[in-house]
Amino acid sequence: MHAVIVFLVRGNGWDDGSITLAFSRTFAETGQIALTPVSEEVEGISSVAWFVVMAAVAKAGLNDFGALLLASQIAAAICAAASAALFYATSRRWLAGLPAGVLAVALFSSAPFLNESMNGMEMSLLTLVVLGIARMLGADHPHRFAAITALGFVGATVRFEAVGYLGFAAAAVWLLSRRKREASRLAIGAVVGFGVVAALRWMLLGTLLPNTIAAKEWEPYAVPGLRVHLDAVVEPFAPLVGALLVGALLVILGRRQLEWRVVTLGALGAVVVFAAAYFLIVFGFNIAIGQNWGYQSRMQLSALPLLVLATIAVFHTAGARWNTVRIAATAVALFVGSFAVLQTANVGYALAGPERRPAVTITPDSYRETGEAVDRIRAALGADTISFMTPDVGGSSLCCPRLRIVDLGLLANPRLAKEGYADFDAYLAEVRPDVIETHGLWSWVSGIYSSVTFVDGYVPVVSGTTWLWVRADLAERLMSRSPVPGNDSELRDRGDPIDETFLAANPHAPIYLR
């Protein structure tokens, strides 16, 4: 299923996946940590481990737009498949082979995992790591200590916040089970992994925090209010929690004289303690950070299989052995069914042909068109490179290495990530990008239409079918090249109402460049 989805979706997934790929290719080719070889050095990625893996792929020769994107999707699909295998192997402690297999296939074929594969991103790798830890905690393998240490190290490099997840879970295992040595190895591995990445970040970039973390202090990423925070996390988990409650009810109704024995966390074993603690810390952390800037359940993805494992184990240990299959089947059916409603729109949207989607979508292919439109302006000006300010940096960077990207969306912009949009006009006057693309939310949050530098210094240019803003002195040079006449009917998009309102009052007629 993952392979089919990957080959059907290709470049129509989520653009954020291609941001890491652009950084990876630049690093593989130049040793710089930047979107393109001519862009500013900054850590604008969300996963160091995924960045390294994809850089190795690019170094091996799969470095063009399509090949690197497909490689990332296949890698994510492989992580999902391996996670299913580990889930199966671990759940066999409490389930027979057939229900364990059905459960694994159903869980990892659900929409959240398909989303991650079609977008070629890192959360399936983190899922694989934590399931590997769960497997090693429940085994007497002679190399389990080394394996747990290594997995803790890798986990801390997959996501910045993962060191907190793993540290909390390790503390729970140490306190509530007899696997204290394994717990200490997990904590050591995670802390060392986090420390190595932090040291490298300081040595290479002179900062302790990833730029993506610093940027989350500002709008539109920072969203106040506990209700928003709760909604962002509870809603993705609500179907699964409901499924588990229904499963418990079926057990009670199906066995009139069910004898529950007193169960303590310590008696459940290190695997269940780890799974439950990991789920709780992921749940709590995501309440704290609030709105998720991806599809629902992405940030909680690695915790979902652990919650299912812990639930099966609790019911099994409590004496409900013969009904465990019923619990598992009910939980998975409702889990998959509910998430199908919540998530299939993302998968279906990606599978729809371009003619069935809006003109500009948040996909690598769509922003590749934007990048190529800017590259045509560069060629028309006879310039070797051109600076381009845009909030959508993935596909544009991955397609066009001669663009000097200035991220209007903060995540790959060290100056704006540190200061926000408070003095945006002064920043724009200092940077003076050659070309600007802005729309909707980003036009509003940056206040770009109130910037004197922008209003007086930029004129609209249509390159191909893409609406852009070009610095006035460069626009004059384009005019001298006799651009062809055109009209707006062929445009992919001009933006949202805020953009149309500004355009209606703008005195400059657009320049059309084919």
C-alpha positions as CSV (number, residue, x, y, z in Angstrom):
1,M,0.0,0.0,0.0
2,H,2.8,2.4,0.8
3,A,4.6,1.7,-2.4
4,V,1.5,2.2,-4.5
5,I,0.7,5.5,-2.7
6,V,4.3,6.7,-3.2
7,F,4.4,6.0,-6.9
8,L,1.0,7.6,-7.5
9,V,1.6,10.7,-5.4
10,R,5.2,11.5,-6.4
11,G,5.6,15.4,-6.2
12,N,2.0,16.0,-5.0
13,G,2.7,15.4,-1.3
14,W,3.4,18.1,1.3
15,D,6.1,20.7,0.4
16,D,7.7,20.6,3.9
17,G,9.3,17.2,3.1
18,S,11.2,18.8,0.2
19,I,12.7,21.5,2.5
20,T,14.9,18.9,4.2
21,L,15.8,17.4,0.8
22,A,17.0,20.8,-0.4
23,F,19.2,21.1,2.7
24,S,20.5,17.6,2.2
25,R,21.4,18.0,-1.4
26,T,23.2,21.3,-0.7
27,F,25.2,19.7,2.1
28,A,26.0,16.6,0.0
29,E,27.3,18.8,-2.8
30,T,29.0,21.7,-1.0
31,G,29.2,20.9,2.7
32,Q,27.0,23.9,3.5
33,I,23.9,23.8,5.7
34,A,21.6,25.9,3.4
35,L,18.6,25.6,1.2
36,T,20.7,26.2,-2.0
37,P,24.5,26.7,-2.5
38,V,23.9,30.5,-2.7
39,S,21.5,30.8,0.2
40,E,22.3,31.7,3.8
41,E,23.6,29.0,6.1
42,V,20.9,28.1,8.7
43,E,19.4,25.0,10.3
44,G,16.0,25.1,8.8
45,I,15.3,21.4,9.1
46,S,13.1,19.5,11.6
47,S,15.2,16.3,11.7
48,V,19.0,16.0,11.8
49,A,18.9,12.2,11.3
50,W,16.6,12.4,8.2
51,F,18.8,15.2,6.8
52,V,21.9,13.0,7.1
53,V,20.2,10.0,5.5
54,M,18.9,12.0,2.6
55,A,22.3,13.7,2.2
56,A,23.9,10.3,1.9
57,V,21.3,9.4,-0.8
58,A,22.1,12.6,-2.7
59,K,25.8,11.9,-2.4
60,A,25.2,8.5,-3.9
61,G,23.9,10.3,-7.1
62,L,20.1,10.5,-6.6
63,N,20.3,14.2,-6.4
64,D,17.8,15.7,-8.9
65,F,14.4,16.9,-7.9
66,G,12.4,13.7,-8.8
67,A,14.9,11.1,-7.7
68,L,15.7,12.6,-4.3
69,L,12.0,13.2,-3.6
70,L,11.1,9.6,-4.6
71,A,14.0,8.3,-2.5
72,S,12.7,10.1,0.6
73,Q,9.2,8.6,0.1
74,I,10.5,5.1,-0.4
75,A,12.7,5.5,2.8
76,A,9.7,6.6,4.8
77,A,7.7,3.6,3.4
78,I,10.5,1.2,4.4
79,C,10.4,2.7,7.9
80,A,6.7,2.1,8.1
81,A,7.1,-1.5,6.9
82,A,9.9,-2.2,9.4
83,S,7.8,-0.6,12.1
84,A,4.9,-3.0,11.3
85,A,7.3,-6.0,11.6
86,L,8.6,-4.8,15.0
87,F,5.1,-4.1,16.2
88,Y,4.1,-7.6,15.2
89,A,7.1,-9.2,16.9
90,T,6.5,-7.3,20.1
91,S,2.7,-7.8,20.2
92,R,3.3,-11.6,19.9
93,R,3.9,-11.6,23.6
94,W,0.2,-11.1,24.1
95,L,-1.5,-12.1,20.8
96,A,-1.5,-15.1,18.5
97,G,0.3,-14.8,15.2
98,L,-2.8,-14.1,13.0
99,P,-4.4,-11.4,15.0
100,A,-1.0,-9.8,15.7
101,G,-0.3,-9.8,11.9
102,V,-3.7,-8.4,11.0
103,L,-3.3,-5.7,13.7
104,A,0.1,-4.7,12.4
105,V,-1.0,-4.5,8.8
106,A,-4.2,-2.5,9.6
107,L,-2.4,-0.1,11.9
108,F,0.5,0.7,9.6
109,S,-1.7,0.9,6.5
110,S,-3.9,3.6,8.2
111,A,-4.0,7.1,6.8
112,P,-1.5,8.8,9.2
113,F,1.3,6.4,8.2
114,L,0.4,6.6,4.5
115,N,0.6,10.4,4.8
116,E,4.1,10.3,6.2
117,S,5.3,8.0,3.4
118,M,3.7,10.0,0.6
119,N,5.4,13.1,2.0
120,G,8.8,11.4,2.6
121,M,9.2,12.6,6.1
122,E,10.8,11.5,9.4
123,M,8.1,10.5,11.8
124,S,8.0,6.9,10.6
125,L,11.7,6.7,11.4
126,L,11.0,7.8,15.0
127,T,8.2,5.2,15.2
128,L,10.7,2.5,14.1
129,V,13.2,3.7,16.7
130,V,10.7,3.6,19.6
131,L,9.3,0.2,18.6
132,G,12.9,-1.1,18.4
133,I,13.4,0.1,22.0
134,A,10.2,-1.6,23.1
135,R,11.3,-4.8,21.4
136,M,14.7,-4.8,23.0
137,L,13.3,-4.0,26.5
138,G,11.2,-7.1,26.3
139,A,14.0,-9.4,25.0
140,D,16.9,-11.2,26.6
141,H,19.1,-10.6,23.6
142,P,22.8,-10.6,24.5
143,H,23.3,-7.2,22.7
144,R,20.2,-5.5,23.9
145,F,22.1,-3.0,26.0
146,A,24.2,-1.8,23.0
147,A,21.1,-1.8,20.8
148,I,19.0,0.3,23.3
149,T,21.9,2.8,23.7
150,A,22.2,3.1,19.9
151,L,18.5,3.5,19.4
152,G,18.3,6.1,22.1
153,F,21.1,8.0,20.4
154,V,19.4,7.8,17.0
155,G,16.0,8.8,18.4
156,A,17.4,12.0,19.9
157,T,18.7,13.0,16.4
158,V,15.4,12.3,14.6
159,R,13.5,15.1,16.4
160,F,14.7,17.8,18.8
161,E,12.0,17.0,21.3
162,A,12.6,13.3,21.2
163,V,15.3,13.5,23.9
164,G,12.6,14.6,26.3
165,Y,10.3,11.8,25.2
166,L,12.9,9.1,25.6
167,G,14.3,10.6,28.8
168,F,10.9,10.6,30.5
169,A,10.1,7.1,29.3
170,A,13.5,5.9,30.5
171,A,12.9,7.4,33.9
172,A,9.5,5.6,34.1
173,V,11.1,2.3,33.2
174,W,13.8,2.8,35.8
175,L,11.3,3.6,38.6
176,L,8.6,1.1,37.7
177,S,10.2,-2.0,36.4
178,R,13.2,-4.2,37.0
179,R,14.9,-3.2,33.8
180,K,17.0,-0.4,35.4
181,R,20.1,-1.2,33.4
182,E,18.2,-1.0,30.1
183,A,16.6,2.3,31.3
184,S,19.9,3.9,32.1
185,R,21.4,2.8,28.7
186,L,18.4,4.4,27.0
187,A,18.8,7.7,28.9
188,I,22.5,7.7,28.2
189,G,22.1,7.1,24.5
190,A,19.4,9.8,24.2
191,V,21.4,12.4,26.1
192,V,24.6,11.7,24.2
193,G,22.8,11.9,20.9
194,F,21.3,15.2,21.8
195,G,24.6,16.5,23.1
196,V,26.5,15.5,19.9
197,V,23.9,17.3,17.7
198,A,24.0,20.4,20.0
199,A,27.8,20.5,19.9
200,L,27.8,20.3,16.1
201,R,25.2,22.9,15.9
202,W,27.2,25.3,18.0
203,M,30.4,24.6,16.1
204,L,28.9,24.9,12.6
205,L,26.2,27.6,13.2
206,G,27.0,29.3,16.5
207,T,23.6,28.5,18.1
208,L,22.2,26.0,20.5
209,L,18.6,26.0,19.2
210,P,17.5,24.9,15.8
211,N,16.2,27.8,13.8
212,T,12.9,26.0,13.4
213,I,12.4,26.0,17.2
214,A,13.3,29.7,17.6
215,A,10.8,30.6,14.8
216,K,8.0,29.0,16.7
217,E,8.0,32.0,19.2
218,W,6.3,34.2,16.6
219,E,3.1,34.3,14.7
220,P,1.7,32.5,12.9
221,Y,3.3,29.5,14.7
222,A,2.7,30.7,18.3
223,V,-1.0,30.3,19.0
224,P,-2.2,31.4,22.5
225,G,-5.0,29.7,24.5
226,L,-5.2,26.3,26.2
227,R,-8.3,25.4,24.2
228,V,-6.5,25.6,20.9
229,H,-3.7,23.5,22.4
230,L,-6.0,20.9,23.6
231,D,-8.0,20.7,20.4
232,A,-4.8,20.3,18.4
233,V,-3.9,17.1,20.4
234,V,-7.1,15.6,21.7
235,E,-8.9,15.6,18.4
236,P,-6.4,13.3,16.7
237,F,-6.4,10.9,19.7
238,A,-10.1,10.9,20.3
239,P,-11.0,8.1,17.8
240,L,-8.4,5.8,19.3
241,V,-9.4,6.5,22.9
242,G,-13.0,5.9,21.9
243,A,-12.0,2.6,20.2
244,L,-10.3,1.4,23.3
245,L,-13.2,2.2,25.5
246,V,-15.6,0.3,23.2
247,G,-13.2,-2.6,23.2
248,A,-13.2,-2.7,27.0
249,L,-17.0,-2.6,27.1
250,L,-17.1,-5.6,24.7
251,V,-14.8,-7.6,27.0
252,I,-17.0,-6.9,30.0
253,L,-20.2,-7.8,28.2
254,G,-18.6,-10.9,26.6
255,R,-17.4,-12.5,29.8
256,R,-19.9,-12.3,32.7
257,Q,-17.5,-13.5,35.4
258,L,-14.4,-11.8,34.3
259,E,-12.0,-11.9,37.2
260,W,-9.8,-8.8,37.3
261,R,-6.7,-9.2,39.5
262,V,-4.9,-6.2,40.9
263,V,-2.2,-5.1,38.5
264,T,0.6,-2.6,39.2
265,L,2.7,-0.9,36.6
266,G,5.7,-2.8,37.8
267,A,4.1,-6.1,37.1
268,L,3.3,-5.2,33.5
269,G,7.0,-5.2,32.5
270,A,9.3,-2.7,31.0
271,V,7.7,-2.8,27.6
272,V,4.3,-1.6,28.8
273,V,5.8,1.0,31.2
274,F,7.9,2.4,28.3
275,A,4.9,2.4,25.9
276,A,2.6,4.1,28.4
277,A,5.1,6.7,29.6
278,Y,6.1,7.5,26.0
279,F,2.5,8.0,25.0
280,L,1.8,10.3,28.0
281,I,4.8,12.5,27.4
282,V,4.1,12.9,23.7
283,F,0.5,13.7,24.5
284,G,1.5,16.3,27.2
285,F,4.2,17.9,25.1
286,N,1.8,18.4,22.1
287,I,-0.8,20.0,24.4
288,A,2.0,22.4,25.4
289,I,3.1,23.3,21.9
290,G,-0.4,23.6,20.6
291,Q,-1.3,23.9,16.9
292,N,0.3,21.3,14.6
293,W,1.4,22.8,11.3
294,G,0.9,19.5,9.4
295,Y,-1.8,17.0,9.1
296,Q,-3.5,15.7,12.2
297,S,-1.6,13.1,14.2
298,R,1.8,13.7,12.5
299,M,3.5,14.9,15.7
300,Q,2.0,12.1,17.7
301,L,2.6,9.3,15.1
302,S,5.3,7.5,17.0
303,A,3.1,7.2,20.1
304,L,0.1,5.6,18.4
305,P,1.4,2.1,18.0
306,L,2.8,2.2,21.6
307,L,-0.7,3.1,22.9
308,V,-2.2,0.1,21.1
309,L,0.6,-2.2,22.5
310,A,0.1,-1.0,26.1
311,T,-3.7,-1.5,25.9
312,I,-3.4,-5.0,24.6
313,A,-0.9,-5.9,27.3
314,V,-3.0,-4.4,30.1
315,F,-6.1,-6.4,29.1
316,H,-4.1,-9.5,28.5
317,T,-2.4,-9.3,31.9
318,A,-5.7,-8.5,33.6
319,G,-7.0,-11.9,32.7
320,A,-8.8,-11.1,29.4
321,R,-6.7,-13.5,27.3
322,W,-9.5,-15.0,25.2
323,N,-11.0,-11.6,24.5
324,T,-7.8,-9.9,23.5
325,V,-8.5,-10.6,19.8
326,R,-11.9,-8.9,20.2
327,I,-10.3,-5.9,21.9
328,A,-7.6,-5.6,19.2
329,A,-10.0,-6.0,16.3
330,T,-12.4,-3.4,17.7
331,A,-9.6,-0.9,18.5
332,V,-8.0,-1.2,15.1
333,A,-11.3,-1.1,13.2
334,L,-12.4,2.1,14.9
335,F,-8.9,3.5,14.8
336,V,-8.5,3.0,11.1
337,G,-12.1,4.0,10.3
338,S,-12.0,7.2,12.3
339,F,-8.6,8.3,10.9
340,A,-9.8,7.4,7.4
341,V,-12.5,10.1,7.9
342,L,-9.9,12.6,9.3
343,Q,-7.0,11.8,7.1
344,T,-8.1,10.4,3.8
345,A,-8.7,13.9,2.5
346,N,-4.9,14.5,2.6
347,V,-4.2,11.3,0.7
348,G,-7.0,11.8,-1.8
349,Y,-5.9,15.5,-2.3
350,A,-2.5,14.3,-3.2
351,L,-3.8,11.6,-5.6
352,A,-6.1,14.0,-7.5
353,G,-4.7,15.3,-10.8
354,P,-3.6,19.0,-11.1
355,E,-6.8,19.8,-13.0
356,R,-8.9,18.8,-9.9
357,R,-6.9,20.8,-7.4
358,P,-6.6,24.6,-6.8
359,A,-4.1,26.3,-9.0
360,V,-1.4,26.6,-6.3
361,T,-1.2,23.9,-3.6
362,I,1.3,23.2,-0.8
363,T,3.2,20.6,-2.8
364,P,6.8,20.2,-4.1
365,D,5.5,20.2,-7.7
366,S,3.6,23.3,-7.3
367,Y,6.4,25.3,-5.7
368,R,8.8,23.8,-8.3
369,E,6.7,25.8,-10.9
370,T,7.2,28.9,-8.8
371,G,10.9,28.4,-8.6
372,E,11.2,27.8,-12.3
373,A,9.2,31.0,-12.9
374,V,11.7,32.9,-10.8
375,D,14.6,31.2,-12.6
376,R,13.2,32.4,-16.0
377,I,13.4,36.0,-14.6
378,R,17.0,35.3,-13.6
379,A,17.8,34.0,-17.1
380,A,16.0,37.0,-18.7
381,L,18.2,39.4,-16.6
382,G,21.3,37.5,-17.6
383,A,22.2,36.9,-13.9
384,D,24.1,34.0,-12.5
385,T,22.0,34.0,-9.3
386,I,18.9,35.8,-8.1
387,S,17.5,36.4,-4.6
388,F,14.0,35.3,-4.0
389,M,11.8,35.9,-0.9
390,T,9.0,33.4,-0.4
391,P,7.3,31.6,2.4
392,D,7.3,28.4,0.4
393,V,10.8,27.2,0.2
394,G,10.8,23.5,-0.4
395,G,10.1,22.7,-4.1
396,S,11.6,26.1,-5.1
397,S,14.9,25.3,-3.5
398,L,15.0,21.7,-4.6
399,C,14.4,22.5,-8.2
400,C,16.5,25.6,-8.7
401,P,20.0,25.8,-7.0
402,R,20.7,29.3,-8.4
403,L,18.0,30.9,-6.3
404,R,19.2,32.6,-3.2
405,I,16.3,31.9,-1.0
406,V,15.1,34.3,1.7
407,D,12.5,32.5,3.8
408,L,9.5,34.8,4.5
409,G,8.1,31.9,6.6
410,L,10.9,32.3,9.3
411,L,11.9,28.6,9.6
412,A,15.0,28.9,7.3
413,N,15.6,32.6,8.1
414,P,17.9,33.2,11.2
415,R,17.2,37.0,11.3
416,L,13.4,36.7,11.2
417,A,13.4,33.7,13.4
418,K,15.2,35.7,16.1
419,E,13.3,39.0,15.7
420,G,10.0,38.1,14.1
421,Y,8.2,40.6,11.8
422,A,8.3,43.6,14.3
423,D,10.5,45.7,12.0
424,F,9.9,44.0,8.7
425,D,10.2,47.2,6.6
426,A,13.7,47.8,7.8
427,Y,14.6,44.2,7.2
428,L,13.2,44.3,3.7
429,A,15.1,47.6,3.0
430,E,18.3,45.9,4.1
431,V,17.9,42.6,2.3
432,R,16.2,44.0,-0.9
433,P,15.4,40.7,-2.6
434,D,15.2,40.7,-6.3
435,V,11.9,38.8,-6.5
436,I,9.2,38.4,-3.9
437,E,6.3,35.9,-3.7
438,T,3.7,36.5,-1.0
439,H,0.1,35.4,-0.4
440,G,-2.6,35.0,2.2
441,L,-1.5,34.3,5.7
442,W,2.1,35.4,5.0
443,S,1.0,38.7,3.5
444,W,-1.0,39.4,6.7
445,V,1.4,38.2,9.4
446,S,4.4,40.0,7.8
447,G,2.6,43.2,7.1
448,I,4.3,43.4,3.8
449,Y,1.6,45.5,2.2
450,S,2.3,48.2,4.8
451,S,6.0,48.2,4.1
452,V,7.1,51.4,2.3
453,T,10.0,49.5,0.8
454,F,7.7,47.0,-0.8
455,V,4.9,49.4,-1.9
456,D,7.4,51.9,-3.5
457,G,10.0,49.4,-4.7
458,Y,8.3,46.4,-6.3
459,V,6.1,45.9,-9.3
460,P,4.1,42.9,-10.4
461,V,5.6,40.5,-13.0
462,V,3.9,37.5,-14.4
463,S,6.5,34.8,-15.3
464,G,4.8,32.0,-17.2
465,T,1.6,31.6,-15.2
466,T,3.0,32.7,-11.8
467,W,2.3,36.1,-10.2
468,L,5.5,37.6,-8.6
469,W,6.8,41.0,-7.4
470,V,10.1,42.2,-8.9
471,R,12.3,45.0,-7.6
472,A,11.6,48.1,-9.7
473,D,15.1,48.6,-11.1
474,L,15.1,45.0,-12.3
475,A,11.6,45.3,-13.7
476,E,12.8,48.2,-15.9
477,R,15.4,45.9,-17.4
478,L,12.8,43.3,-18.1
479,M,10.7,45.9,-19.8
480,S,13.5,46.6,-22.2
481,R,13.5,43.0,-23.3
482,S,10.0,43.5,-24.9
483,P,8.0,41.1,-22.8
484,V,4.9,39.6,-24.5
485,P,1.4,40.9,-23.8
486,G,-0.8,38.8,-21.6
487,N,-3.7,38.6,-19.3
488,D,-4.6,37.2,-15.9
489,S,-6.8,34.5,-17.1
490,E,-3.9,32.0,-17.4
491,L,-2.5,32.6,-13.9
492,R,-2.3,29.7,-11.4
493,D,-3.1,32.0,-8.5
494,R,-2.8,35.6,-7.3
495,G,-3.4,35.1,-3.7
496,D,-6.2,35.5,-1.1
497,P,-8.5,38.5,-0.5
498,I,-5.8,40.4,1.3
499,D,-3.6,40.2,-1.8
500,E,-6.5,41.1,-4.2
501,T,-7.3,44.2,-2.1
502,F,-3.7,45.4,-2.4
503,L,-3.6,44.7,-6.1
504,A,-6.8,46.6,-6.7
505,A,-5.1,49.7,-5.3
506,N,-1.7,49.1,-6.8
507,P,-1.0,51.6,-9.7
508,H,1.5,49.3,-11.5
509,A,0.4,47.3,-14.5
510,P,1.9,43.8,-14.5
511,I,4.8,42.9,-16.8
512,Y,4.2,39.6,-18.6
513,L,7.2,37.4,-19.2
514,R,7.0,34.1,-21.0
